[in-house]
Amino acid sequence: MPKGRQTSSAAAKAAGKTLAPKSASKAARSAAGSALTQKGSNERTGRAAAAAAAKTLASKSASKSAKSAAGSALSQRSRKK
């Protein structure tokens, strides 16, 4: 198993729920895709996906699933040292 943070099963499920409806915003879909990509891998959230995740978290209209996936993706952003 890779070191570092990975998307949990609950967050992956939330990401899947976010990707299913066509009404999900582009930012929410990007964040959910990033979170799903990191399930079982050591990949990190890129700059564009992190920006989309932040936008999703700030949105008042984003679903709970979208915000969960966005939070997971954002928590896996590489930190500058």
C-alpha positions as protocol buffer text, in pm:
chain_id: "A"
residue {
  index: 1
  type: MET
  ca { x: 0 y: 0 z: 0 }
}
residue {
  index: 2
  type: PRO
  ca { x: 141 y: 343 z: -92 }
}
residue {
  index: 3
  type: LYS
  ca { x: 243 y: 586 z: 180 }
}
residue {
  index: 4
  type: GLY
  ca { x: 48 y: 904 z: 241 }
}
residue {
  index: 5
  type: ARG
  ca { x: -318 y: 985 z: 213 }
}
residue {
  index: 6
  type: GLN
  ca { x: -559 y: 792 z: -5 }
}
residue {
  index: 7
  type: THR
  ca { x: -924 y: 836 z: -81 }
}
residue {
  index: 8
  type: SER
  ca { x: -1133 y: 637 z: 165 }
}
residue {
  index: 9
  type: SER
  ca { x: -1409 y: 403 z: 51 }
}
residue {
  index: 10
  type: ALA
  ca { x: -1672 y: 648 z: 177 }
}
residue {
  index: 11
  type: ALA
  ca { x: -1515 y: 938 z: -14 }
}
residue {
  index: 12
  type: ALA
  ca { x: -1486 y: 723 z: -328 }
}
residue {
  index: 13
  type: LYS
  ca { x: -1854 y: 637 z: -300 }
}
residue {
  index: 14
  type: ALA
  ca { x: -1938 y: 1007 z: -263 }
}
residue {
  index: 15
  type: ALA
  ca { x: -1724 y: 1083 z: -568 }
}
residue {
  index: 16
  type: GLY
  ca { x: -1913 y: 823 z: -768 }
}
residue {
  index: 17
  type: LYS
  ca { x: -2243 y: 981 z: -666 }
}
residue {
  index: 18
  type: THR
  ca { x: -2111 y: 1319 z: -775 }
}
residue {
  index: 19
  type: LEU
  ca { x: -2005 y: 1196 z: -1119 }
}
residue {
  index: 20
  type: ALA
  ca { x: -2335 y: 1018 z: -1190 }
}
residue {
  index: 21
  type: PRO
  ca { x: -2578 y: 1310 z: -1240 }
}
residue {
  index: 22
  type: LYS
  ca { x: -2533 y: 1528 z: -1547 }
}
residue {
  index: 23
  type: SER
  ca { x: -2634 y: 1830 z: -1337 }
}
residue {
  index: 24
  type: ALA
  ca { x: -2309 y: 1824 z: -1135 }
}
residue {
  index: 25
  type: SER
  ca { x: -2089 y: 2127 z: -1197 }
}
residue {
  index: 26
  type: LYS
  ca { x: -1762 y: 2105 z: -1387 }
}
residue {
  index: 27
  type: ALA
  ca { x: -1571 y: 2187 z: -1067 }
}
residue {
  index: 28
  type: ALA
  ca { x: -1750 y: 1917 z: -868 }
}
residue {
  index: 29
  type: ARG
  ca { x: -1685 y: 1660 z: -1141 }
}
residue {
  index: 30
  type: SER
  ca { x: -1317 y: 1755 z: -1155 }
}
residue {
  index: 31
  type: ALA
  ca { x: -1276 y: 1723 z: -779 }
}
residue {
  index: 32
  type: ALA
  ca { x: -1464 y: 1391 z: -774 }
}
residue {
  index: 33
  type: GLY
  ca { x: -1251 y: 1256 z: -1058 }
}
residue {
  index: 34
  type: SER
  ca { x: -936 y: 1354 z: -874 }
}
residue {
  index: 35
  type: ALA
  ca { x: -1056 y: 1183 z: -556 }
}
residue {
  index: 36
  type: LEU
  ca { x: -1141 y: 863 z: -747 }
}
residue {
  index: 37
  type: THR
  ca { x: -803 y: 863 z: -920 }
}
residue {
  index: 38
  type: GLN
  ca { x: -635 y: 861 z: -580 }
}
residue {
  index: 39
  type: LYS
  ca { x: -825 y: 556 z: -453 }
}
residue {
  index: 40
  type: GLY
  ca { x: -557 y: 291 z: -408 }
}
residue {
  index: 41
  type: SER
  ca { x: -273 y: 497 z: -553 }
}
residue {
  index: 42
  type: ASN
  ca { x: -14 y: 746 z: -437 }
}
residue {
  index: 43
  type: GLU
  ca { x: -115 y: 1019 z: -685 }
}
residue {
  index: 44
  type: ARG
  ca { x: -161 y: 1373 z: -555 }
}
residue {
  index: 45
  type: THR
  ca { x: -420 y: 1636 z: -641 }
}
residue {
  index: 46
  type: GLY
  ca { x: -294 y: 1877 z: -906 }
}
residue {
  index: 47
  type: ARG
  ca { x: -326 y: 2255 z: -897 }
}
residue {
  index: 48
  type: ALA
  ca { x: -633 y: 2271 z: -1127 }
}
residue {
  index: 49
  type: ALA
  ca { x: -818 y: 1993 z: -942 }
}
residue {
  index: 50
  type: ALA
  ca { x: -737 y: 2157 z: -607 }
}
residue {
  index: 51
  type: ALA
  ca { x: -881 y: 2487 z: -734 }
}
residue {
  index: 52
  type: ALA
  ca { x: -1194 y: 2302 z: -851 }
}
residue {
  index: 53
  type: ALA
  ca { x: -1222 y: 2130 z: -513 }
}
residue {
  index: 54
  type: ALA
  ca { x: -1196 y: 2462 z: -330 }
}
residue {
  index: 55
  type: LYS
  ca { x: -1463 y: 2611 z: -556 }
}
residue {
  index: 56
  type: THR
  ca { x: -1690 y: 2313 z: -487 }
}
residue {
  index: 57
  type: LEU
  ca { x: -1642 y: 2344 z: -111 }
}
residue {
  index: 58
  type: ALA
  ca { x: -1729 y: 2714 z: -127 }
}
residue {
  index: 59
  type: SER
  ca { x: -2042 y: 2655 z: -335 }
}
residue {
  index: 60
  type: LYS
  ca { x: -2375 y: 2679 z: -156 }
}
residue {
  index: 61
  type: SER
  ca { x: -2544 y: 2463 z: -419 }
}
residue {
  index: 62
  type: ALA
  ca { x: -2297 y: 2171 z: -418 }
}
residue {
  index: 63
  type: SER
  ca { x: -2432 y: 1845 z: -278 }
}
residue {
  index: 64
  type: LYS
  ca { x: -2300 y: 1681 z: 36 }
}
residue {
  index: 65
  type: SER
  ca { x: -2144 y: 1408 z: -180 }
}
residue {
  index: 66
  type: ALA
  ca { x: -1970 y: 1665 z: -400 }
}
residue {
  index: 67
  type: LYS
  ca { x: -1830 y: 1844 z: -97 }
}
residue {
  index: 68
  type: SER
  ca { x: -1711 y: 1516 z: 54 }
}
residue {
  index: 69
  type: ALA
  ca { x: -1527 y: 1423 z: -267 }
}
residue {
  index: 70
  type: ALA
  ca { x: -1385 y: 1775 z: -294 }
}
residue {
  index: 71
  type: GLY
  ca { x: -1259 y: 1763 z: 65 }
}
residue {
  index: 72
  type: SER
  ca { x: -1091 y: 1431 z: 0 }
}
residue {
  index: 73
  type: ALA
  ca { x: -922 y: 1561 z: -314 }
}
residue {
  index: 74
  type: LEU
  ca { x: -811 y: 1881 z: -141 }
}
residue {
  index: 75
  type: SER
  ca { x: -668 y: 1694 z: 156 }
}
residue {
  index: 76
  type: GLN
  ca { x: -440 y: 1506 z: -85 }
}
residue {
  index: 77
  type: ARG
  ca { x: -288 y: 1817 z: -237 }
}
residue {
  index: 78
  type: SER
  ca { x: 91 y: 1823 z: -225 }
}
residue {
  index: 79
  type: ARG
  ca { x: 214 y: 2073 z: 29 }
}
residue {
  index: 80
  type: LYS
  ca { x: 507 y: 2301 z: -41 }
}
residue {
  index: 81
  type: LYS
  ca { x: 795 y: 2262 z: 202 }
}
